[in-house]
Amino acid sequence: MKKTIIALLVAAPLTFSLTGCVIAVGGGDEGHSMSTSFGDREYDNRKKIAKVQLNSIYNDVYHKLGMADFNEKYQLDGKEVKVLFYRTHRLHKDDLTTKDECTYLHFVDDILIETGDGADYQRNVSK
């Protein structure tokens, strides 16, 4: 009986001290957290962008891809232009995302008209 009580007195504090520990086992493609690596995010973005068709609607694309790393919005010749930039490849080893490490999606009046390498995107401005 005394051994059981002594064991409980020793085990109980240890048990309560472990309540903050979490062990994650398994997982899948769903439910990525903010801690996913750039490589995983880049790969996911490339996969999603590859499935996007030209003439897609802005809201549909935005909901599939999520928040962009960069975005631009402006008027050109009376039309609304939106450009989304998603990180898809790494060029610099500084862990910062720049537009030249992104793929852009260029929308005119909410219709996707082109995609391309972020380094190649040039904003058209009416004169």
N, C-alpha and C positions, 0 to 999 in steps of 0.2 A: 504494500500500500504506500509506504513512504517513497519507494523508488518511482512509483507512478506519479505521485505528487511532485517530486523533484523533477522528473522528466517534463511534466506539464509546465512547471515554473520556468524551465529553461526554454522549452519549445514555444510557449506563448509569446514572449517578447520577440523571438526571431520571426515568428509568423507575422506579427503586426508590422515589423520593420520591412517586410517584403511586399507590402500592399501596393507600393508605388511601382513595382516592376511589371513590365509588360513584355510578353514574348509573342512575336508575330510569326506564324507558320503559314506557308502556302501563299496564295495570292494569285492574281491573274492579270489580264490586260485591263480590267476595269478597276476604278478606284485609285488611280495614281494620286499620290499626295504632292504637296509642294516640293518635297525633297527629291523628286525624280531627277535624275541627272540630265544634263543638257543633251547628251547623246540619245537618251530615251525620248525626250521631248522633240528633238530634231527628227528622229525616225518617225514618230507618231505624226508630226506635222507633214512630213513628206508623203506618208501613206494617205492621209486625209486629203491633201491637195491633189494628189494623183487621181483621186476619184471625182474631183469637182469638174463639171463640164462647163465649157464656155456657154454664155447666155443664161447661166444660173442666176437666181435672184439673190441680192445682197443678204437679206434676212436668213434665207436658207443656208447660205454658205457660212455666215457668222455663227449661226446656231450649231453647225457641224464642227467648225474649227475652234470656236471659243474666242476669248479675248486675244487680240493681236498684240505683238510686241511693239509695233508702231502703227499709227494710222494718220492719214491725211484726208482732209475734206476741203474742197474748194469749188468755185464756179468757173466754168469755161464755156464761153459762147452761149450763155443761158442754160447750160446743163450742169447738173450736180455731179462732181467727180469725187469718188471715195477710193482710197487706196489702203489696203491692209497689208502689213508686213509680218510674216511669221518666220521665226528662226528655223532654218532647215539644214544648216551646215556651219562648220566652225572654221574660221580663218585665223583668228587671233587667240592666243593662249591666256587672255586676261580675264576670262569668265564674265565678260560684259557682252551684251548683245548689241551689235551695230547693224545698220540696214544692209551692209554688204554681206552679212551672214544670214540674210533672210531671202525668202521668195515673196514677191509682191503679187497681189491680186487687185486688178484695176477695174473699177466699176464706173459706168457712166449711166446716170439716171437709174441706179440700182440694178443694172445688168452687167454681169462679168464680161468684159471684152478681151482681156488678156491677162496672162501671168508671166512671170519671168524672174530672173535673178535680181535681187534688190540693188546690187551695185549698178545695174544697167538702167534702173528706173530714173527717168528725168521728168520732172513736173512740167507739164505744158501750161503756159500762161498766155491768155489772149492779150493781144497788144492793141 
